[in-house]
Amino acid sequence: MGVDLVKILGERGDNVTVTSRSDRKTEFNNVKYVKGDAHDTAFLKLLLAEKYDAIVDFMVYNTEEFKSRCDLLLCSTNQYLFLSSSRVYADSKTPITEDSPRLLDVTTDSEYLKTDEYALTKARQENLLRESGKTNWTIIRPYITYSNQRLQLGVYEKELWLYRAMHDKTIVFPKDISERYTTMTLGSDVAMGISRLIGNEKAMGETFHITTDQAIKWDDVFSLYRKVFNEVTGRDIKIKYVDDSKEILGNNYQAIYDRHYDRIFDNAKFLHLVGDFEFEQPEVGLERCLREFLDNPIFRETYENAKMDKIAGERTKLSEIPSVKQRFKYIAARYLPSRLVALIKYIANKFK
């Protein structure tokens, strides 16, 4: 979303400053990159010495970190656009609106509430904005976004599922997720939506999810990927279904409190504010993005899942695993009994 947003704002003539931890080149004279870590408070204060018309914040904070800088950010701009997430929503039997219940407010899972898991973190940070005494904020809740560099399947990124497919390995996928409806929105559409909220007085003190209203089953997402993969490579994708996601994912909160839900959205609030706006149909956008990636397949980093190999009866060459530490983790998870692996993790955590 961020890359697309910079391009949109650059092309329309806005003066844009972008923070980055690495050196970046720009194609626009009105876009400048400032190298530094925005988690560093000293760097942030230096950056915010100049007041901005708008700040769009893509950073991921823990709750305490955000609490320490919330006021600074709000005081440094006319409009602070906070990237939350539609994962904050609880399960809903009707299309989700911005007023639908959040997990933080309705869950009775006391162990979950003790964590700072992503969906809870974002909701707590939303609360900090609402309790700030200011209204120059806009909360944006994107859901699953995709592009030719990000193609998800359930909780798997392409660095796992597509990497395995390209290496003729089996994808192990949970049936309890495959049968659920999801909503996938083209990242550039979300970026365009954000650009339409910047400077909009009616967006102040308001929350919007910028999503398509077209839902699709995860099984249908996989079928689309499989068709395109076959047409481009001439090969099939091997898949093995397991009944329960815990078999492969364990107690994964993203699965339990998101992917196990049907995620269908009502985007009327956003469309009513911005007017004429058309989202790409997911079937069309996903196919195009996968074809673009397969035309030049470069993975950012390879993530191996030993559990998949174990369930599928397959092996990964250690040379494919980037670091020595990851290789030891793979060997332990792939070849040792699950209870022994759990015991090793428990002992390691005790001596941290």
N, C-alpha and C positions, 0 to 999 in steps of 0.2 A: 504493500500500500504506500509506503513512504517514498519509494523510488518513483512510482507513478504520480504521486501528489507533487513532488518537486518538479517534475516535467510539466504537469498541468499549470502550476503556479508560475513557472518560468516562462511558459509560452504565452500566458495571458498578461505578462509584464509586471508581476509583483516583484518587489525586492525581497529575496529569500535568503535567510541564513540557515545553514544546515550544520548540525554538529555530527562529527564522525570520529571514531577512534583510529581511523586509518586515513592515509592521504587519498583524496578524491579529486578528479578533474570534472569541470563543469562545461556544458555546451552552451550555457547562457551567461551573458554578461551581468545579468541581474540576479544571479545565484552565486553565493559564495559558501565555501565549506570551511568550517573552523575545526581544526583537529583537537580533540580532547575527550576526556571521559566525563559525560554529564552526570555520572554518579558522584563525582568529586565536587563537593559543595563550593570549594574555592573557585574552581573553574566555572561553575554555574553562576556564581555571584558576579564574576568578572564579565561573563557573557550577558548577564541581565542588567548590567549597568546602563545599557541602552534600552529604553522601553519600547516594546513591540506592539503593533496593532493586534497581532494574534500570535499565540504560541500553540502549536500542535504537538502534543507530547506522546511519542510512541514508546517511551521508556517503560521498562518493567521494574517496579519498585516493590520492596517488602513494605508492610504497612507502616512500620516505624519510620522508615526512610522517607516515605511520602508525607507523613505527618510533619516531619522536620522541615519540609520545603514547600508545603502546600501554600502557606501565606505568601512566601517569597514569589512563587510563580503567579499567583493571582494579582499581586501588587505590581507585577512587571509587565502587564499587558492589558489591553482593552478587552480581550477575549481569550480565555484559556480553554482549549479543546482537549479534553482528557479521553484517551483511548482506553475504554473499559472493555468489556466483552459480554456477548450474549450468553456466555456460559454462566453468568450470574443467575439466570432464571431457573426456577424450580420446574418440575414436570408440569405440563399443562395439557389438558384434553381438548383445548380449543386453540386456535392460532394465537401466538404470543404477541401481546402488545407491550408497549413500554411500561404499562402499569401492572403487568402480570407479576405474581409473587416471585421474590428472589429466594434462592436457597438459604442465604444468611438469615432471612426473616422467618422461614417456615420449617427448616429441617430440625428434626429431633435427635439427630445423630451427635451425641455429645463428644465422641472421639473425633469426629470430623470437625466439629466446631473448635476444637483445641488447635487445629492446624491453621497454617496460613496458606492453604492450597489456593491455586490461582483464582477460582470462582469466588471464594470467600474474600481473598485479598482485594480483588477489584471492587466488590460490593462495599467493603469497609472503607476503601479510598473514596468511593462515591459518597459515602456518608460524611466523610471529612469535608468534602466540597460543600455539601448541603448545610453542614454545621458551621461553615466558615464565616457566616454573616455577610457574605458577598454573593452576587448573582452574575458576575461576569464570566461564568463558566458554561461550557456545553459538554455534556457527557455523550460519548459515541460508543455504541455497543455493536461492533462488527461480530459476525459469527465466522464460520469457516470460509476463508478466502482462498482463492486459487489463482495460479498463473502458470506460465510455462516453466517456472522454477519451483513451484510449490503445488504438488498434486497429492492430496491426502486420500487415504482409504481407512475409514474408521479412525483409530488413534494412530495409525502408521503414517509417517511421512514417506515421500517417494524414496528417500535414502535407505529405507528398509524394504518396503514391498516391491518397488520397481527395480531396485538393485538386485533383489533376489530373482525377480522374473527374468532380468537380463542375463543372469548367471545360471539360468535353468534350474532354479531352486524353488521349492514349494513354499507358498504363502499359507500360513496357518491362520484361519479367520474365524471368529466366533459367530455362531448362528444367532445368538441373542442380540448382536449388533447388526448383522446383515439384514435382518427383517425390519429394522427401524427406518423411519423417514428422517432425512437430514436436509439441510438447506446450505447450498454452496454458492457463493457469490464471487464473481470475477473481481480480483483485487483492484483493477483499474476503475471498475464501477464504484467501488467503495471510496477510492481516492477522489473521483469526480464528485461523489456525494459530499465528502468532507469539504471540498473546495466551494461547494454551493452553500455551506453553512458558515464559512468564514465571513465575518463582517455582517452577518444577518442578525439584526436586533431581536427578531422573534425567536432566535435560537438560544438567547441568553437564559441561563437558569433552567434549561430544558434538557431532556434525555431523548436520544434517537437511536434506534437500531437501523443501520443501513444495510439491508439485506433484500434479496429477491423474495417474492412471495411464492415461488415455485419450489416445491419440495420433491425429493427423489429418494427412493430406497437405496441403502448402501449396496444391496445386491445388484441393483440396476447400475449404480456407479461402477461396480466391478465389471459387469457385463460390457459396459461401454469401453472401459479401459482394455478389456480382453479383446474386443473386436478390433480396436485401433492397433493394439500391439500385434495382433495376428496379421493385419493388413500391411503394417510397416515392416515387420521383421520376418514374417512367414512362419513364426513359431507360436505355440500356445502358451498361456500362463497356467502353471500348475497350482492348484489350490486344494487345501484340505480343511474341511470345516470341523470345528469342535463345538459342542453344545453350549458350553458355559465359558464366558470370557475369562473367568478366573483361572481356567486351565492354562491359559497362555499369558494373561496379563496380571494375575494375582489381584490384590486389592487396589486396583488402579482407580483413583477417584475420578479421573476424566471419563473413564468408561462408566463407572457406577452412577455418577451424578451428571452425566451429559449424554454420552453415546447410547445409553440404554433408554433414553427418552426419544419420542418423536419430536423433532424440532421443526415446526412449521410456523412461519411468521406473518403477521399482519403489518405491512409497511406503510399503512395509510397516513400515519402522522408525518413521516418524512416526506412522502409524496405531496401531501397537502401543503407543506411549507415551501418546498422547492419548485413545485409546478411540474412542467413537462420533464420527465426523466424516464428513461427506458433501460431496464436491466437486461444483460445478456442471458438468454436461456441456458441453464446449466448443461444440458446435453450438447448444445452447440459449442459453448465456451470450453468445456472440459475436453472435447474431442480435438478442437483446434490447439489447445495448449499442450496436450500430450503429443500430438504430431510434431509440434514445434520443438519440444524437448527431445523426442526420439531422433529428430534430424541432427541434433548436436547434443548428445547425452553427456553432460558433465555434472557429476554429483559433488555437492559441497563437501560432504564428509560421509564416510560409510559407517552406518550403524549396523552391527550384527546382533541378531537375537538368538542366543543359544537355545532358548526354549523351543523356538521354531524348528531348529535342526534336530533337537531331541525328539519332538513329537513326530516330525516327518521322517526320522531315521536318516538324516543327512549330516554332512560335515562341511565345515568351512576351513579353507586353508589358512593357517596362521599368518601367512604372508599378506592375506587380504585385510587383516585386522591392524589398524594403524599403530597402536602403541603396545609396549610390553605389558603394561598394567591391564589393558583391555584384553590382551591374549590370555593372561592368567584368569581373569574373570570369566572369559569364554570357556576355558578348559574346565574350570570348577563347575560352572552352570551346566555345561554340556555333558560331562562325564560323571560327576559326583551325584550321589543321591540327594534329592531335594532337601531332606531334613538336615543332612550334613552341611549343605550350603547355607541353610538358614542359621544353623548353629555357628558357623564361621562368621557370618555377618553380625550375629548377636555379640559374639566375643569381640570382634573388631570395633563395634560401636561402643562397647564398654570401656575400651582402652584408648579411645580417641582423646 
